[in-house]
Amino acid sequence: MIKKILLRILFVFVAIIIICLLIPQNLKMPVVGADDNSYNHNTFWHKGWGSSVVHKGVDVFAKKGTSIKSSTVGIVLTIGDGDKSGKFVLVLGPKWRLHYYAHLDEIKTKRFAFVTHDTEIGTVGNTGNAINTPAHLHYSIVTLIPYPWRIDNSPHGIRKMFYLNPIDYLKEK
């Protein structure tokens, strides 16, 4: 029993190293059927929905229940149901980047699952603090390797070295 557990831990560790260091990042639009008109290109790092909280991602709008596929190859670190994010999935992908999918209507993956661009991880919803908004996917990218040159004098300046603008990556495709 202990041998099986240790082998599983070793497998997960090796998989994480391979994914984070060796696999190139090749991001895809996570919401099936979405295009450039499905999201506001100016929402990253702005206050949205009448909130005083700075938006550190992009909201991709689609019909409730629309399939969400992983934007990258990776390992699902956790899934859950939080007060603010509602149903969410967190994937560790290449370059030590965390891909965060929030406000899901349904979660269709498991913790520690290996995902690719073809893996359905959930469906579009409006759970959590998005309950009074149209159905959408909140998608964020956080780097675990800091980018100190991105720090500025704004109130959130230090955070800017960790949050990456997903819109920049979605525009590349």
N, C-alpha and C positions, 0 to 999 in steps of 0.2 A: 504494500500500500504506500509506504513512504517512498519507495523507489519510483513508483508511478507518479507521485506528486512532484518529486524532484525532477524527473524527466520532463514533465509538463512545464514546470517553471523554466527549465533550461531551454525548451523549445520556444516558449514565449519570448524569453530574453534574446535568443538568437534571431528570431523573427523580427523583433523590434529593431535590433542593430541593423539587420539587412534592409528593412524598409526605410529606416531613417537615414542611412548612409549611402546605400548603393542604388536604390531605385530612384530614377529621375522623377521630378515633379511634373505632372502633366494634368492640370486641372480641367475639369469639365463642368458645365452648368449642371447643378444638382437637381433642379426641378425639370422633370420631363416635359418637353414642349415649350419651355420658356425661351424667350429671346431678349434682345436689347430693350424692348418696350415693356418688359415684365417687371422692371425695377427702376428706381430713380437713381441715376448715375451720380447724384450729388449728396447722397445720404450718409456716407461714411464720415464719421467724426463730427456730425452735426446733431443738434437737438431735434428730436422728432416726436410726433404724436402729441404735441403740446406738453412734453415732458422737459424737465430741467436736466435730465440725464443725457450725456453724450452717447450717441449711437455708434457703436464700434463694430459695425457689420453692415450687411445689405439685406433689405427685405425684398424677396422675390415673390410677387403676387401670382396666384393661380387658384383655380377652383379647388375647394375643399376636397380632400381625398386624392388629389393628383400625386402621382408617384414621385418620390425623392430617391435619387440614386447617389451613391457616394461620389463626391467630386474628385476623389483621389484613391489610390491604392493605400491601404492602411490596416490598422488594427483598432477595433472598437474598444476604447478604454472603459467607457461607462455609458449607461443609459439611465434615464430617470424621469422624474416628474417634479419640477421645482415650482415654487410660488411665482417667480418672475418669468422663467423660461418655459414653463409648461413642460410638455413631454419633449425630451431632448436626447441627442446622441452626440458623443464626443469621440472623434477618430484621430489617432496619431498617424500622421502621414510622413512622406519624405521630407528631408531637411529639418527634422524635429519640429514640425508644425502641427498644431492642434486645429482640427476642423470641427466647428461647433454648429450643429443644426438644431434650431429651437422652434417652439410653438407647434410641434407636430401633432397631427390628429391621431396617428397610430405609429408605434415603433415596430419595425419589422426586422430587427436584428437582435443579436444577443451580445453580452459583454464578452470580450476577447475573440470575437469573430474576425476573420480575415475578410476584408472587403475590397472590391475592385470597382471600376466604373460601371459595371453591369449589375452590381449588388443593390437591390432595393433596401434602403435602411428605414424608410418610413413614408408617411403621406403628409401632404400640406394640411395645416390646420390653423387654429387661432387660440391655442391653449395658453395658460399662464396669464401674464398681464396683457396679452393680446386678445383677450376674450371679447372686447368691444371693437375690434378692428376687422377689416376684411381678412380672409384666409391668406396666409403667406408663410414663407420659410424665412426665418432670420438665420443668416449664414455669416459666420465670423471665422477669421484665421488668426491664430496666435502663434508666434514663434517662441520656442523655448530658448533660442540663442538670441540674446539681445542685440538690437541695432542701435547703439548709442548715438550715432550721427543723426537720428531722427528726433532726438529730444529738442524741445523748444521751450519758450518762456510761458506757454499757456498753462492754465491750471492743471491740465492733464499731460503736460510735457513729458514726464518720466514714463507714463504708460505708452506713449507713442513708439517706444522702442520695442514693444512686444506685439502690438496690434497691427496687422497688415491689412491693407485695403483689398477686400476680395474683388471689388469692381475692376481693379487693375488686371487681375488674373482672368476674369471673365471676359474682358475686352479683347484679350489676346487670341481668343478662339474665333 
